[in-house]
Amino acid sequence: MEPKAVILSAGKGLRMLPLTEKIPKPLLPKRENSLLLNQINFIRSYTNDITITIGYLKNQMLEALEMYKIDNFIFGHDLGNAFWINDSSFNSYEGPLVVITCDNIMEIDINKLIDEYYKNGEKSILVGVEGIDENADKVKFTGNEITEIGKNLESNILLSGLQILNIKKIQKEKKKFNNFYNIWEVLIKN
């Protein structure tokens, strides 16, 4: 079964103002060679079943998606980064869901992560990288189990913006998630 992927592209890119005042961050530096297009091309080497989240400057994003030949999108204006998680388009999907930010530039083999997902009993995966950044989301873990996520943690493991989610398990919670902190709180608890 071909995996599904979601590229997170709905935010305003506030840290990049004034560049993002009139152009959405995913479409920088220019539509023909954007952050989003680079991410789409990367994900297409693993799957063609790609959904893009959009919000800020919706019409520009829709024009770009048409140019990039992407039909699947979920719109949410001024919502958290996980507003789309309970969308009905994922209700019947039972495989791993690759979730990545539009500005993620790391090189990684998604197939190895998907193999790990199945090997570990279809547990959701967060990909971390070593580093120091006071503004980054950090993670603490014991063995391979995540115990805590947050910006104020003392940890040198930073979240990369790449996740492999068990969407079926998340949707079974019957909660309306708005951000990934809430999702991972539930996953850590369970």
C-alpha positions as CSV (number, residue, x, y, z in Angstrom):
1,M,0.0,0.0,0.0
2,E,1.3,3.4,-1.0
3,P,1.7,5.6,2.1
4,K,-0.1,8.9,2.5
5,A,1.7,12.2,3.2
6,V,0.7,15.6,4.5
7,I,2.9,18.7,4.1
8,L,2.2,21.4,6.6
9,S,1.9,24.7,4.8
10,A,-0.9,26.6,6.4
11,G,1.1,29.0,8.7
12,K,1.8,32.7,8.3
13,G,5.6,32.4,8.6
14,L,5.7,35.2,11.2
15,R,9.4,34.6,11.9
16,M,10.1,35.5,8.3
17,L,8.3,38.9,8.2
18,P,8.4,41.1,6.2
19,L,9.1,38.5,3.5
20,T,5.8,36.7,4.3
21,E,3.6,39.8,4.4
22,K,2.4,39.3,0.8
23,I,3.7,35.9,0.0
24,P,3.1,32.7,2.0
25,K,6.3,31.2,3.5
26,P,5.8,27.9,1.6
27,L,6.0,29.8,-1.7
28,L,9.3,31.5,-1.0
29,P,11.7,32.3,-2.5
30,K,9.6,32.2,-5.7
31,R,6.7,29.9,-6.8
32,E,8.8,28.1,-9.4
33,N,11.4,27.0,-6.9
34,S,9.6,27.3,-3.6
35,L,10.1,25.6,-0.2
36,L,6.8,23.8,-0.8
37,L,7.7,22.6,-4.3
38,N,11.1,21.2,-3.1
39,Q,9.2,19.3,-0.3
40,I,6.6,18.0,-2.8
41,N,9.4,16.7,-5.0
42,F,11.1,15.0,-2.1
43,I,7.9,13.3,-0.9
44,R,6.9,12.3,-4.5
45,S,9.9,9.9,-4.4
46,Y,8.0,8.0,-1.7
47,T,4.3,8.6,-2.6
48,N,2.0,10.5,-4.9
49,D,-0.7,10.5,-2.3
50,I,0.1,14.0,-0.9
51,T,-2.2,16.4,0.9
52,I,-1.2,20.0,1.6
53,T,-2.5,22.0,4.5
54,I,-3.3,25.6,3.5
55,G,-4.5,28.7,5.4
56,Y,-2.7,31.9,5.0
57,L,-3.1,33.7,1.6
58,K,-5.3,30.8,0.4
59,N,-5.7,32.0,-3.2
60,Q,-1.9,32.1,-3.8
61,M,-1.5,28.7,-2.3
62,L,-4.3,27.3,-4.5
63,E,-2.7,28.7,-7.6
64,A,0.6,27.1,-6.6
65,L,-1.0,23.7,-5.9
66,E,-2.6,23.8,-9.4
67,M,0.9,24.6,-10.9
68,Y,2.4,21.7,-8.8
69,K,-0.3,19.3,-9.9
70,I,-1.5,18.7,-6.3
71,D,-5.3,18.1,-6.0
72,N,-5.5,17.3,-2.3
73,F,-5.6,20.1,0.2
74,I,-7.2,20.9,3.6
75,F,-8.0,24.5,4.4
76,G,-7.9,26.0,7.8
77,H,-7.5,29.7,8.6
78,D,-5.8,30.8,11.8
79,L,-5.8,27.3,13.3
80,G,-3.0,25.2,14.9
81,N,-0.7,23.0,13.0
82,A,-2.8,19.8,13.5
83,F,-6.3,21.2,12.6
84,W,-6.5,18.7,9.7
85,I,-5.9,15.6,11.7
86,N,-9.5,14.6,12.0
87,D,-10.4,15.3,8.4
88,S,-12.6,12.7,6.9
89,S,-10.2,12.0,4.1
90,F,-8.1,10.0,6.5
91,N,-11.0,8.0,8.0
92,S,-10.4,4.8,6.1
93,Y,-6.6,5.0,6.0
94,E,-4.8,2.4,8.1
95,G,-1.2,2.8,7.1
96,P,1.6,5.2,8.2
97,L,1.0,8.9,7.5
98,V,4.1,10.8,6.7
99,V,3.8,14.4,8.1
100,I,6.5,17.0,7.3
101,T,6.8,20.7,7.4
102,C,7.0,22.6,4.1
103,D,10.4,24.1,5.1
104,N,12.1,20.9,6.2
105,I,15.4,20.4,4.3
106,M,16.9,17.3,5.8
107,E,17.7,14.3,3.7
108,I,16.3,11.1,5.2
109,D,15.1,7.7,3.9
110,I,11.3,7.7,4.6
111,N,11.1,4.0,3.7
112,K,13.4,3.2,6.6
113,L,11.1,5.2,8.9
114,I,8.1,3.3,7.6
115,D,9.9,0.0,8.1
116,E,10.6,1.1,11.7
117,Y,6.9,2.1,12.2
118,Y,5.8,-1.4,11.3
119,K,8.7,-3.1,13.2
120,N,7.7,-1.3,16.4
121,G,4.0,-2.3,16.3
122,E,2.7,0.7,14.3
123,K,3.8,3.3,16.8
124,S,3.9,6.9,15.7
125,I,7.4,8.2,15.2
126,L,8.9,11.7,15.8
127,V,12.3,12.3,14.1
128,G,14.7,14.3,16.2
129,V,18.1,15.8,15.5
130,E,20.9,16.8,17.9
131,G,21.4,20.5,18.4
132,I,20.9,23.5,20.5
133,D,18.2,26.0,19.8
134,E,16.3,27.8,22.6
135,N,13.3,28.4,20.3
136,A,13.0,24.8,19.0
137,D,10.6,22.1,20.2
138,K,12.6,19.6,22.2
139,V,12.0,16.0,23.2
140,K,13.0,13.8,26.2
141,F,12.8,10.0,25.9
142,T,13.6,6.8,27.7
143,G,14.9,4.2,25.4
144,N,12.8,4.6,22.2
145,E,9.7,5.9,24.2
146,I,9.1,9.7,24.2
147,T,8.3,11.0,27.7
148,E,8.0,14.7,27.2
149,I,7.9,17.4,24.4
150,G,8.2,21.1,24.8
151,K,10.1,24.3,24.1
152,N,11.4,24.7,27.7
153,L,12.9,21.2,28.2
154,E,16.6,20.7,28.9
155,S,17.4,18.5,25.9
156,N,19.7,18.6,23.0
157,I,17.3,16.6,20.8
158,L,15.3,19.0,18.6
159,L,12.2,18.0,16.7
160,S,12.9,18.0,13.0
161,G,9.4,18.6,11.6
162,L,9.1,15.0,10.3
163,Q,6.7,12.5,11.8
164,I,5.3,9.1,10.9
165,L,1.8,8.9,12.5
166,N,-0.6,6.1,13.1
167,I,-3.6,8.2,12.1
168,K,-6.1,5.5,12.9
169,K,-5.0,5.4,16.5
170,I,-5.1,9.2,16.8
171,Q,-8.6,9.4,15.3
172,K,-9.9,6.7,17.7
173,E,-9.4,9.2,20.5
174,K,-12.4,11.1,19.1
175,K,-10.9,14.5,20.0
176,K,-10.6,17.6,17.9
177,F,-6.9,18.2,17.9
178,N,-5.6,21.7,17.0
179,N,-1.8,21.3,17.6
180,F,0.7,18.5,17.8
181,Y,1.4,19.1,21.5
182,N,-2.1,17.8,22.2
183,I,-1.6,14.8,19.9
184,W,1.7,13.8,21.4
185,E,0.4,14.2,25.0
186,V,-2.2,11.6,24.2
187,L,0.3,9.3,22.4
188,I,2.8,9.6,25.3
189,K,0.0,8.8,27.8
190,N,-1.1,5.8,25.9
